[in-house]
């Protein structure tokens, strides 16, 4: 009986190797999910200025109040941090912000046409002052008038859509004079703003806002994501709303605060920048 040569086993292995390799390839690629190619975004329509201005006017009329939770991410020279915020807005000049933690509110901020108040429950401090842009900036990080802040928080650029000075360049509207210039961009499939910029007389961007992730609501399209930037102060706010509620009846007392007992009253001028 003739024994098999040791080399014959090697030959057989080499003959089966391509078959085994091919089988492994089939198994590998058969189990791999190939993602379909991303469909290209359709080109942005060229909007006529009359359509864009009319859209701004209607949005200003239809969006009157907002109640929502929001994730807010702050980025400034003193560092970065994120927090949950309860946002209540009643245009034109009423605002309530509650900074939340697992143990409840750590700051309750209210603003109306008469005063602004920052109540710090944990520290027992009650800060109050006039609703000036500088005082508002100390709490909101937004160096604007109260009525402009409420507009921005509702996804509305703080501009006068009825002004006669608007000029169009592509899908951009420009208005202003040598002292101040407003620029609105509409890079969307719908005639809604995607960016607002305010320039000073020397051409420097003072403040800007970006609006994205629009959803349909009863008053119209609303941006769930709003990015605000105070360029001169080098501060940024990213706001992401959750389940916003529009044009609900909001009790007026929510925008006012009574001084609790046993708290320390502090004028807002004593609060650092």
C-alpha positions as CSV (number, residue, x, y, z in Angstrom):
1,X,0.0,0.0,0.0
2,X,1.5,3.2,-1.2
3,X,1.5,6.1,1.3
4,X,0.5,9.6,0.3
5,X,3.3,12.1,-0.2
6,X,3.4,14.9,2.3
7,X,3.5,17.3,-0.6
8,X,0.2,16.1,-1.9
9,X,-1.6,17.6,1.1
10,X,0.1,20.9,0.4
11,X,-1.0,20.8,-3.2
12,X,-4.6,20.1,-2.2
13,X,-4.6,23.0,0.3
14,X,-3.3,25.3,-2.4
15,X,-6.1,24.1,-4.8
16,X,-8.8,24.8,-2.2
17,X,-7.4,28.1,-1.0
18,X,-8.9,30.3,-3.8
19,X,-12.3,28.6,-3.2
20,X,-12.1,29.3,0.6
21,X,-11.0,32.9,0.0
22,X,-13.8,33.5,-2.5
23,X,-16.3,32.0,0.0
24,X,-15.1,34.4,2.7
25,X,-15.4,37.3,0.4
26,X,-19.0,36.4,-0.4
27,X,-19.8,36.0,3.3
28,X,-18.1,39.3,4.2
29,X,-19.8,41.4,1.6
30,X,-23.1,39.6,1.9
31,X,-23.3,40.7,5.6
32,X,-22.1,44.3,5.0
33,X,-24.9,46.9,4.6
34,X,-24.0,49.4,1.9
35,X,-25.5,52.8,2.6
36,X,-27.3,54.3,-0.3
37,X,-25.8,57.4,-1.8
38,X,-27.1,60.7,-0.3
39,X,-29.5,62.4,-2.6
40,X,-28.2,65.8,-3.6
41,X,-30.0,68.7,-2.1
42,X,-32.2,70.6,-4.6
43,X,-31.0,74.0,-5.5
44,X,-32.4,76.9,-3.5
45,X,-35.0,78.9,-5.5
46,X,-34.4,82.5,-6.4
47,X,-36.9,84.4,-4.3
48,X,-38.3,87.7,-5.3
49,X,-37.9,90.4,-2.6
50,X,-41.6,91.0,-2.4
51,X,-42.2,87.4,-1.4
52,X,-39.4,87.5,1.2
53,X,-40.6,90.7,2.8
54,X,-44.2,89.5,2.8
55,X,-43.1,86.3,4.5
56,X,-41.3,88.4,7.2
57,X,-44.4,90.5,7.8
58,X,-46.7,87.5,8.1
59,X,-44.3,85.7,10.5
60,X,-44.1,88.8,12.7
61,X,-47.9,88.9,12.9
62,X,-48.4,85.2,13.5
63,X,-45.7,84.4,16.1
64,X,-46.8,86.1,19.3
65,X,-45.8,83.8,22.2
66,X,-43.6,80.8,22.9
67,X,-43.3,78.2,25.7
68,X,-40.6,75.5,25.4
69,X,-37.7,73.7,26.9
70,X,-34.4,74.3,25.3
71,X,-30.8,72.9,25.5
72,X,-28.5,76.0,25.6
73,X,-24.8,75.8,24.9
74,X,-22.7,78.8,25.8
75,X,-19.2,79.6,24.5
76,X,-17.4,82.7,25.7
77,X,-14.0,84.0,26.8
78,X,-14.6,82.6,30.3
79,X,-15.3,79.1,29.1
80,X,-18.0,76.8,27.8
81,X,-21.0,75.2,29.5
82,X,-24.4,73.8,28.6
83,X,-27.7,73.8,30.5
84,X,-31.4,73.2,30.3
85,X,-33.6,76.3,30.0
86,X,-37.3,76.8,30.3
87,X,-38.2,79.6,27.9
88,X,-41.4,81.7,28.0
89,X,-41.8,84.6,25.6
90,X,-44.6,87.0,25.1
91,X,-43.9,89.6,22.4
92,X,-43.1,92.3,22.3
93,X,-41.5,92.9,25.7
94,X,-42.0,90.0,28.2
95,X,-39.6,87.2,28.9
96,X,-39.1,84.5,31.5
97,X,-36.0,82.2,31.6
98,X,-35.5,79.4,34.1
99,X,-32.1,77.7,34.3
100,X,-32.8,74.2,35.4
101,X,-31.0,71.5,37.3
102,X,-31.9,68.1,38.8
103,X,-32.9,69.9,42.0
104,X,-35.0,72.6,40.3
105,X,-34.4,76.1,39.1
106,X,-31.1,77.7,40.0
107,X,-32.0,81.0,38.3
108,X,-35.3,82.6,37.5
109,X,-35.0,85.6,35.2
110,X,-37.9,87.8,34.2
111,X,-38.0,90.9,32.1
112,X,-40.8,93.3,31.1
113,X,-41.1,96.9,30.0
114,X,-40.5,98.1,33.5
115,X,-37.8,96.0,35.1
116,X,-35.6,92.9,34.9
117,X,-35.1,90.5,37.9
118,X,-32.7,87.7,38.4
119,X,-33.6,85.5,41.4
120,X,-31.0,83.0,42.6
121,X,-33.0,80.7,44.9
122,X,-30.0,78.7,46.2
123,X,-28.0,81.8,47.1
124,X,-30.9,83.8,48.3
125,X,-30.0,86.7,46.0
126,X,-32.6,89.0,44.3
127,X,-31.1,91.1,41.5
128,X,-33.1,93.9,39.9
129,X,-32.7,96.8,37.5
130,X,-34.0,98.6,34.4
131,X,-34.5,96.7,31.2
132,X,-31.6,98.4,29.3
133,X,-29.6,96.5,26.7
134,X,-26.5,96.5,28.9
135,X,-28.5,95.1,31.9
136,X,-30.1,92.5,29.7
137,X,-26.7,91.4,28.4
138,X,-25.6,90.6,31.9
139,X,-28.1,87.8,32.1
140,X,-29.0,86.8,28.5
141,X,-25.5,87.4,27.0
142,X,-27.5,89.1,24.2
143,X,-26.6,92.9,23.9
144,X,-29.9,94.0,22.3
145,X,-33.2,95.6,23.2
146,X,-35.8,93.5,25.0
147,X,-38.2,93.5,22.0
148,X,-35.3,92.4,19.8
149,X,-34.4,89.5,22.1
150,X,-38.0,88.3,22.2
151,X,-38.1,88.3,18.4
152,X,-34.8,86.3,18.1
153,X,-35.9,83.7,20.6
154,X,-39.0,83.2,18.5
155,X,-37.0,82.7,15.3
156,X,-37.7,86.2,14.0
157,X,-34.9,88.5,12.8
158,X,-35.3,91.9,14.7
159,X,-35.8,94.0,11.6
160,X,-38.5,96.3,10.1
161,X,-39.9,94.4,7.1
162,X,-42.0,97.4,6.2
163,X,-39.0,99.6,5.7
164,X,-38.6,101.0,2.2
165,X,-34.8,100.8,2.1
166,X,-34.5,97.0,1.4
167,X,-32.3,96.0,-1.5
168,X,-31.9,92.6,-3.0
169,X,-28.7,90.8,-3.9
170,X,-29.5,87.2,-4.9
171,X,-31.4,85.6,-2.0
172,X,-30.1,88.3,0.4
173,X,-31.9,91.4,1.6
174,X,-29.9,94.5,2.7
175,X,-31.2,97.5,4.5
176,X,-29.6,100.4,6.5
177,X,-27.5,103.5,6.3
178,X,-24.0,104.5,7.2
179,X,-24.6,104.0,10.9
180,X,-26.2,100.5,10.9
181,X,-26.9,97.9,8.3
182,X,-29.1,94.8,8.4
183,X,-28.5,91.8,6.2
184,X,-30.9,88.9,5.8
185,X,-30.2,85.6,4.0
186,X,-32.8,83.2,2.7
187,X,-31.0,79.9,1.7
188,X,-34.0,77.6,2.1
189,X,-36.6,75.8,0.0
190,X,-39.1,78.0,1.7
191,X,-39.1,81.8,2.0
192,X,-37.9,81.8,5.6
193,X,-34.7,83.5,7.0
194,X,-31.6,81.4,7.5
195,X,-29.3,84.1,8.7
196,X,-29.4,87.7,10.1
197,X,-26.4,90.0,10.5
198,X,-26.2,93.5,12.0
199,X,-23.2,95.6,10.9
200,X,-21.9,98.8,12.4
201,X,-21.0,101.8,10.4
202,X,-17.4,100.7,10.0
203,X,-18.5,97.4,8.4
204,X,-17.9,95.3,11.5
205,X,-20.5,92.5,12.3
206,X,-21.9,93.3,15.8
207,X,-24.4,90.5,16.1
208,X,-25.7,87.6,14.0
209,X,-28.2,84.8,14.2
210,X,-28.6,81.6,12.2
211,X,-32.0,79.8,12.0
212,X,-32.2,76.1,11.0
213,X,-34.1,72.8,11.4
214,X,-37.5,74.4,10.6
215,X,-40.6,72.5,11.7
216,X,-44.2,73.2,10.8
217,X,-46.4,74.8,13.6
218,X,-49.8,76.4,13.7
219,X,-48.4,79.9,13.1
220,X,-46.0,78.7,10.3
221,X,-42.5,77.3,10.0
222,X,-40.4,77.6,13.1
223,X,-36.6,77.1,13.6
224,X,-35.9,74.5,16.3
225,X,-32.2,75.5,16.2
226,X,-31.0,79.1,16.7
227,X,-27.4,80.1,16.9
228,X,-26.6,83.6,18.3
229,X,-23.3,85.3,18.3
230,X,-22.2,88.7,19.8
231,X,-19.1,89.2,17.8
232,X,-17.7,92.2,19.7
233,X,-18.1,90.4,23.1
234,X,-16.9,87.1,21.5
235,X,-19.9,85.1,22.9
236,X,-22.0,82.4,21.3
237,X,-25.3,80.8,22.3
238,X,-26.6,77.7,20.6
239,X,-30.3,77.1,21.4
240,X,-32.1,73.9,20.6
241,X,-35.9,73.9,21.3
242,X,-37.9,70.8,22.4
243,X,-41.6,70.6,21.7
244,X,-42.3,74.3,21.4
245,X,-45.8,75.6,22.1
246,X,-47.0,78.7,20.2
247,X,-49.5,81.5,20.9
248,X,-50.8,80.0,24.2
249,X,-52.4,82.2,26.8
250,X,-49.6,83.0,29.3
251,X,-50.5,84.5,32.7
252,X,-48.9,88.0,33.0
253,X,-47.7,87.3,36.5
254,X,-45.1,84.9,35.1
255,X,-43.2,87.9,33.9
256,X,-43.1,89.6,37.3
257,X,-41.5,88.5,40.5
258,X,-42.2,89.5,44.1
259,X,-39.3,89.8,46.5
260,X,-39.2,86.7,48.7
261,X,-38.6,87.0,52.4
262,X,-35.1,86.7,53.7
263,X,-33.2,87.4,50.5
264,X,-30.5,89.8,49.7
265,X,-31.4,92.5,47.2
266,X,-28.7,93.6,44.8
267,X,-28.8,96.2,42.1
268,X,-27.9,94.8,38.7
269,X,-25.1,97.4,38.3
270,X,-23.3,95.5,41.0
271,X,-23.3,92.3,38.9
272,X,-20.1,91.8,36.9
273,X,-19.9,91.4,33.2
